[in-house]
Amino acid sequence: MADPIKNTQERDFLWVQISELPYFRGLLRSMEARVYQDLTLVSPVLDLGCGDGHFASRTFMKPIEVGIDPWKGPLKQAALSGAYEQVLQAEGASIPFPDHSFKTIISNSVLEHIPDVDAVISEAARVIMPGGQFIFCVPNHQFLSNLSVSNFFDRIHLKFLADWYRSFFNRISRHYHCDDPETWTKRLNDNGFTVEKYWHYFSKGAFHTLEWGHYFGLPSLISHSMFGKWVLAPTHWNLRLTEKICRKYYNENREQAEGAYTFYITRKDG
């Protein structure tokens, strides 16, 4: 058995992320990366929905055994990132490995984008070993209710605009599931997983930074489309204000009762 993937080096994940990504994405990813520093991923590990490999390459100190994703373009980047020993193009509902192939499965902000997520959970249950951990994070039932713009419309009694904005923001976020812990617990229990722990994270203030970042982050989108880089000048002087805004949320308590996202630590029944 390969050595467990355990991070021991202290890093400033906020700076790592905001110097390479639009700041609103970087803030969220940096807070998630910190969580993994307290976890031991027992090999072999599967990253379900690895994307371009950026998150794994900036979060873990050694490569993960396997990353899968349905999209060929990001997988090419993942293969070059050094984050994985092997990357494969595959749907989460059809993982090309035998039963009980992995001791750990991680999925970082992926499951909310999959329409038939139950099929993916079922497949994860097939390829994980009894006693293995399935660790993932997703937006929760407080995601839409935390939106500042729709809450403003609610306060001035323009409910139709509030509802429209929530639908609009959920659509541009490509979300199919913003479920509460009860829904996730049932879904997991039905497939032989036990939820060992979960917690909400990403406070309202942090979430509003993400929400407005979709609009203020337009220069990053232009930069990426023209030059292939989200941040053209990744220096502290250029990102001083951005870092100052994000730093207080990066340092907030891990658990936030009104947080818009939830981390789940689950285990496959033996």
C-alpha positions in Angstrom: 0.0 0.0 0.0 1.3 3.5 -0.9 2.0 6.0 1.9 -1.0 8.1 3.0 -1.2 11.5 1.5 -0.7 13.8 4.5 0.3 17.4 4.2 2.9 18.7 6.7 4.1 21.9 5.1 2.4 25.1 6.2 1.4 27.2 3.2 -0.4 30.4 2.6 -3.1 28.9 0.4 -4.9 32.3 0.0 -1.9 33.8 -1.8 -1.4 30.6 -3.7 -4.9 30.7 -5.1 -5.6 34.5 -5.6 -2.3 35.0 -7.4 -3.4 32.4 -10.0 -7.3 32.5 -10.1 -10.0 35.1 -10.0 -10.1 36.3 -6.4 -13.6 35.0 -5.6 -12.7 31.5 -6.8 -9.3 31.7 -5.1 -10.8 32.6 -1.8 -13.2 29.6 -1.7 -10.5 27.2 -2.9 -8.0 28.4 -0.4 -10.4 27.8 2.5 -11.1 24.3 1.2 -7.4 23.6 0.7 -6.8 24.4 4.4 -9.3 21.8 5.4 -7.3 19.1 3.7 -4.3 19.9 5.7 -6.0 18.3 8.7 -7.0 15.2 6.9 -5.1 12.0 6.0 -6.0 10.6 2.6 -5.3 6.9 2.7 -4.0 5.6 -0.7 -5.1 4.7 -3.2 -7.0 7.9 -3.7 -9.5 8.8 -6.5 -10.2 12.5 -7.3 -13.8 12.4 -8.7 -14.1 15.4 -11.0 -10.5 16.5 -11.0 -10.9 19.2 -13.6 -7.6 20.8 -14.7 -5.8 19.6 -11.6 -5.2 23.1 -10.3 -6.7 22.5 -6.9 -5.0 19.2 -6.2 -1.6 20.5 -7.5 -1.8 23.4 -5.1 -3.2 21.6 -2.1 -1.4 18.2 -1.8 2.3 17.6 -1.3 2.4 14.4 -3.4 0.5 13.2 -6.4 -2.9 11.5 -6.0 -3.2 8.1 -7.7 -6.1 8.8 -10.1 -8.1 11.8 -11.3 -11.1 11.4 -13.5 -13.2 14.0 -15.3 -15.6 13.9 -18.3 -14.0 16.8 -20.1 -11.0 16.3 -22.3 -9.7 19.8 -22.3 -9.2 20.2 -18.6 -7.8 16.7 -18.4 -4.9 17.6 -20.6 -4.0 20.3 -18.2 -4.5 17.9 -15.2 -2.0 15.5 -16.9 0.6 18.2 -17.1 0.0 19.5 -13.6 1.9 16.8 -11.7 -1.1 16.3 -9.4 -1.9 12.8 -10.5 -0.2 9.6 -11.3 -2.9 8.8 -13.8 -5.8 10.8 -15.3 -8.7 9.3 -17.2 -11.7 10.7 -19.1 -14.7 9.2 -17.5 -18.2 10.0 -16.2 -18.7 9.8 -12.4 -21.5 7.3 -13.0 -19.2 5.0 -14.9 -15.8 4.8 -13.2 -13.5 2.5 -15.2 -12.1 0.5 -12.2 -13.1 -2.7 -10.5 -15.0 -2.9 -7.3 -13.2 -1.8 -4.1 -10.3 -0.2 -6.0 -9.8 2.9 -3.7 -9.5 3.6 0.0 -10.3 7.3 -0.4 -12.4 9.3 -2.8 -12.4 13.1 -2.8 -14.7 15.4 -4.8 -14.2 19.1 -4.4 -17.1 21.3 -5.4 -18.2 18.9 -8.2 -21.3 16.9 -7.2 -23.6 20.0 -7.3 -23.0 20.2 -11.1 -24.1 16.6 -11.9 -27.9 16.2 -12.7 -28.1 12.5 -11.8 -25.9 12.7 -8.7 -27.4 9.6 -7.1 -25.9 7.5 -9.9 -22.5 9.0 -9.1 -22.8 8.2 -5.4 -23.8 4.7 -6.2 -20.7 4.3 -8.4 -18.5 5.8 -5.7 -19.9 3.2 -3.3 -18.9 0.4 -5.8 -15.3 1.4 -6.3 -14.5 2.3 -2.7 -13.3 -0.3 -0.2 -15.3 -1.1 2.8 -14.2 1.3 5.6 -12.9 3.8 3.0 -13.6 7.5 3.3 -15.6 9.6 0.8 -14.8 13.3 1.4 -16.5 16.0 -0.5 -17.8 19.6 -0.3 -20.8 21.2 -2.0 -23.0 24.3 -1.8 -25.8 23.8 0.6 -29.4 24.9 1.2 -28.2 28.3 2.4 -26.5 29.2 -0.9 -29.4 30.9 -2.5 -30.8 32.5 0.7 -27.4 34.2 1.3 -27.3 36.1 -2.0 -27.1 39.8 -1.2 -28.8 41.1 -4.3 -31.9 38.9 -3.9 -32.1 39.7 -0.2 -32.1 43.4 -1.1 -35.0 42.8 -3.4 -36.8 40.9 -0.7 -36.3 43.8 1.7 -38.0 46.2 -0.7 -40.8 43.7 -1.4 -39.8 42.9 -5.0 -40.1 39.2 -4.5 -40.3 38.4 -8.2 -37.0 40.1 -8.8 -35.5 38.3 -5.8 -36.6 34.9 -7.2 -35.4 35.8 -10.7 -31.9 36.7 -9.4 -31.7 33.5 -7.3 -32.6 31.5 -10.4 -30.1 33.5 -12.5 -27.2 33.1 -10.1 -27.9 29.4 -9.7 -27.9 29.0 -13.4 -24.6 30.8 -14.0 -23.1 28.7 -11.2 -24.3 25.6 -13.1 -25.9 24.1 -10.0 -28.3 21.2 -10.0 -28.1 20.5 -6.3 -27.9 22.9 -3.3 -29.2 20.4 -0.8 -29.4 20.3 3.0 -27.6 17.8 5.2 -30.7 15.7 5.6 -31.0 15.2 1.9 -27.3 14.3 1.6 -27.4 12.0 4.6 -30.3 10.0 3.1 -28.6 9.9 -0.3 -25.4 8.6 1.2 -27.1 6.2 3.6 -29.0 4.7 0.7 -25.7 3.8 -0.9 -24.0 2.4 2.2 -22.2 5.4 3.5 -22.3 6.7 7.0 -21.8 10.5 7.6 -19.1 10.8 10.3 -19.0 14.6 10.3 -20.2 17.6 8.4 -19.9 21.3 8.9 -21.0 24.5 7.1 -18.3 27.0 6.0 -17.9 30.2 4.0 -19.7 32.9 6.0 -22.2 35.4 4.5 -19.4 38.0 4.2 -17.2 35.6 2.4 -20.1 34.5 0.2 -20.9 38.1 -0.7 -17.3 38.5 -1.8 -17.8 35.5 -4.1 -21.1 36.7 -5.4 -19.9 40.2 -6.4 -16.6 38.7 -7.6 -18.6 37.2 -10.5 -19.0 40.8 -11.7 -15.9 42.6 -10.5 -13.8 39.7 -11.8 -14.6 40.6 -15.4 -11.0 41.8 -16.0 -9.7 38.4 -15.0 -12.0 36.8 -17.6 -10.7 39.2 -20.3 -7.1 38.5 -19.3 -7.6 34.7 -19.4 -9.3 34.9 -22.9 -6.5 37.1 -24.3 -3.4 35.8 -22.5 -4.3 32.5 -20.9 -3.7 33.8 -17.4 -6.4 34.9 -14.9 -3.9 37.2 -13.2 -1.4 39.1 -15.3 0.6 40.6 -12.5 0.6 38.1 -9.5 2.5 40.4 -7.2 1.7 41.6 -3.7 1.6 45.3 -4.7 -0.9 44.6 -7.5 -3.1 42.3 -5.3 -2.8 44.3 -2.1 -6.4 45.4 -1.9 -7.7 42.0 -3.1 -5.6 40.2 -0.5 -6.8 42.6 2.3 -10.4 42.0 1.4 -10.0 38.2 1.3 -7.6 37.7 4.2 -10.2 38.3 6.9 -12.5 35.6 5.5 -9.6 33.2 4.9 -8.8 33.5 8.6 -12.4 33.1 9.9 -13.4 30.1 11.9 -13.7 26.9 9.8 -17.3 26.3 10.9 -19.9 28.9 10.1 -23.5 28.1 11.0 -24.9 30.2 8.2 -22.2 29.1 5.7 -23.2 28.6 2.1 -21.1 25.4 1.6 -20.8 22.1 3.5 -17.9 19.7 3.9 -18.8 16.0 4.4 -16.5 13.3 5.9 -18.2 10.0 5.2 -17.2 6.3 5.4 -18.3 3.3 3.5 -19.9 0.7 5.7 -17.9 -2.5 6.2 
